[in-house]
Amino acid sequence: MDIQQQALLQKTIDYIEDHIKEEINPEELAKMAGYSPYHFYRFFRNAIGYTVMDYVLKRKLQYALYELVNGKKIIQIAFEYGFETHAGFTKAFKRCFGSPPSLYRRYCPISLPPKLNLFDLSKKNLRGIVLQPMIVGRQAFQVAGQTFECHMKNVAYTRDAPAFWDQEGLNDGSVERALYELLSPKKHGEYCINLSMDTHLDQFTYLFAVNLDQEIHLPDGFMKFEIPASTYAIFKTPPVGTEHFVPAIKGTWRYILEDWLPHSSYEVDEKGYDFEYYDEHCHYWDHEKIYMEIHLPIKEKTRG
């Protein structure tokens, strides 16, 4: 996408933002961008990762989250954002965020979603948009896995070296299979955590782990680790094809740190551990588009 195309698409994105509570006609958006509807729909989906109206719906629901956390009634929000019924709004909300609004209200971020800047998104190679996170408090829990010593400068957190999979045992799945055979965790999912806290070293310790649900003797080469209690902002990467998965993860980290955090009411809680979480939604053999989660420990920004 060249600069002129990007500018035209940004114009339609800005229009959607400015008229988010109004009925939006995709054919009018196409006309605004100077394309036929057919070519505009294809162009939009290739650039954003969603169809035009699916994107409009997701942005409406993200803004509705802000209304929820500010105490507005669900039925009022539904009508303001163009839903004919409470049930229709709830169904769309649950499909988008995985929970009904009555439950999600407890986990809403307390700030508006950042506006989309296509130039920044293209630099991050996201191939889609990142929805507002869930804000979830979690008690301390234990994981067990294998560590890998990796040589890289200026790494103190998982976010400093995202999607670091090129170690022997990780890239062929052998460690993952060994962990599930040994521990049989109740819930499927893998954690990738950087355990180092010193950027002055030229290496860091990378833990690949699963849930530890019971006390068990771990053989040599495996370790137990307790992740402390924290409040997390939980982000999902945009759903993409396998070939774009790692760039989307790295791009999502950049989006979180460069765009979302500065405009939010939160800051990173350095007492916790950020980590990447991979469950069945990243199984490319089951899903055409895959995604994973990024868990960032946060606290409310100090006022003043």
N, C-alpha and C positions, 0 to 999 in steps of 0.2 A: 504494500500500500504506500503510494507516494504521499508527499506532504499535502498536495492539493486534495487528494481523496480523504486524507486524515482530517483536514480542516472541514470538509463538507460533512463528514460523519460526526465530528465534534459538534457541529452546528445542530444536528438532529438530536444528539445526546443532550446538549444544553437545553434544547426546546422541551424535551421530555422532562428534564429536571424542573424547569420553570412552570410546567403545566401538569405536574404530577397528580393533582387531584381532579383533573379534567379528563374527558373522554379523548383518547388519542387515536387518530386515524392513520394507519400505516401508509396508505396511499398518499396522504398529505405529506408525510415524512419523506417519501420517495420523491415527490415533486420538489420539496424543499432542497433535497440533495442533488436534484437534476438528473435522476435516474428513472427508468421505467420501474414499475413495482417489482417485476420479476428480477431484474438485475440488482435492484436495491436490496431485496430480501436476501439474495445470495451473498452480496457484498457485505451486508450487515452481519449475517451469521458467520461468515469466514473471519471477520475482524473481531467480533465480540464473543462468539462461542454459543450464542443463543439466537433463536428467531427474534424478530422485532417485538412481537407482542409478548413473548415469554420474558424478554428483557424488561419490557414496560411493567409487566406483572410483578417481577422480582423487585424492581425499584419501588413500586408502590408499596409492596409488603415491607421493604426495608424501612421506608419512611413511617409506615404504620407502627413499626416497633418503637420508634421514638414517641409516638402518641401513646402507646401502651404504657411505657415506663413513666409517662407524665400523668397517668391516672385517668385518661379519657376512656369512656365506656366502649366496649368492643362494637356494639351495634352502631354507635355514632361514627366510629372509625370506618366501619364497613361501608356505610352510606357515603361518607366523605370521599372515599377512594374508589367509588364507582361500583361497588358490589350491591346487588339487588337485595340480598338476604344475609342475615347473620351466618346461616349454614354455608352459603357459598364462600363467604370470606374465610370462615374457619377451615373449610376443606382446602382452599388454595393455600392458606397459611401453613397448614400441616404438611401439605405436599412439598412446600418450599423449604421449611425449616425442620420438619421431622416431629414437631410437637404442636398441639393446639395452642392458640394464643392464651387461653386461660392458664396453661402451665408455663408457657414461655415467658409470660409477664415477669415471673420471678427471676429470669436469667437475662433480661434485656440489658444491652449496653445503655449507658445514660447519655449518649450523645448522638447527634445526627450522623447518618452515613456520609463519609467524605464524597464530594462530587468527583465524577470520573474525568480524568485527564488522559485522553487517548495517547498523547505523546509519551507520557510517563509509563502508561501500561505497555506500550509497544517496546520501550526500552527494557522493561522487566520481563518481557517474553511470556506473559501470563496466559495468553490465548483464551481469555475469558474474564469474568469479574469475580471478585471475592465478596461473598455475602457478609453481613454483619455477624460477628461471633456470638456464641452463647457465653455468658459469664457464669461460671460454675465453681462453687466451693467444693473442695475435695479433701477428705481426710488423708492422713499419711497412709501409704500402701507399699507393699513389697513386690519387687520384681527379681528375677534371676536370669542370668545370661552369661555371655562371653564378652570379654573386653578385647579391644584391638588398639595397639599403640600406633598412632598415626603421626607422621612428621609434617607439620605445617605451622607457620608462624602466626602469631596474633590470634590464637583461638582460645577463648575462655568459656564459650557457651555453645550449645547445639546450633544456635542461629548463626554462628560464625563459620560453620562448615556443614551446610544442609545437604541432605541426601547423599551422605558419604558412604557409598556402597561398594567401592571398588576394592575391598579387601577380600582375600581368599577366604572362603567359607561363607561370606555374605552373598557374593554375586552368583554363587551356584546353588544356594539354598540349603547347604548341608548343615549349617549351624541351626537354622530354623527348624529343620526336621528333627535334629537331635534334641532340641529344647522341648518340642511338643511330645516327643516319645518319652522323655525323662520326667516332665512336670505335669503333663496332661491338664493344663489350665482350663478352668470352667468357661472362660470367655476367650474367643479367638482374637488375637491382636498382638502386634509387636511394637516395642518401644525402642527408639534410637535416641540415646542420651550422651552428651559429652559430660564426663565426670570431672574434667579439669577446671580449675578456677584461677589459673595463672597464665596471663598472656605473655609473660616474659620467657616462657619455655618455647622451644622449637618443636614440641610435640604435644599431643593431647590423647586422652584415654576415651575411647568410644565404646559405649556399652550397647550391645544388641540383646534385648531381653523380652520375656513374656511375664505375665502375672504369676506370682508365687502364692498359691492358695493354701499351701500346707507346709509344715516343717518337713524338710527332706534333706538327706545328706547329699551334698553336691560333689560330684567328682572333680578331680583336678582340671583346671582350665575354665571352670564356671564359678561365678560369684553371686552373692545375694546383695541387694541394694534397696534401701528404703528411701522412697521419694517423699519428702516432707509435706505436711498439710499446706495447701495454697489455694488461692482463688485464681482461676485460670480464665483467660479469654481463649476460646476454642474456635479455630478457623478451619474451614474446609477449602482445599485447593480447587480451582475450577476443574470440572470434569473434562479430561482430554484423552486423546489416544496415547498409546504406550510410548511412542517416539517423543512425545512432548511432556511426559510425566515429570522427569527430573527438572527440566527448565521451569515448569509450572511451580514446582515446590520451591525452587530458589527464588522465583519471581514473587511468590506469595510471601516469603520471608521479607523480601525487600519492601513489598507493599505494606506489610504490617509495621515495619520499623520506620519507613520513610513517609508513609501517608496516613495510616490509621492511627498509630500512637500519638503523633504530634497534634492531631485534631480531636483526640478523645479526651476523656476525663481521667485517664489512667496513665500509669507509668509502670515500667518493669519492676517487679519485686525481686531484687537480686538475692534474697534469702532462699528462693525456690529454684527449681530446675526447669528450664524449657526443654521440650522434647517433641519428637515426631512420632506419630502413632499411625500404624498401618493395619487395617483390618480387611475383611473380605471385599470391601469396596475398591481395593486396589488390585484385585485379582483379574488380570487382563484376559484370562481364559474364560471368565464368566461374564465379563462386562465389556461392552464396546468402548465406553468412556470410563476412566478410572479417576479416583481422587483419594486423598488421605487427609489426616488432621494434623494441625500444629497447635500445641498447647503451650501458651505463654503465661507464666505466673505474673500477676498484676496486683497493683494496689492503687487506691485513688490518689490522684496527684495532691501534693501538699499545697494547700491554698495559701496565696500570698507569697 
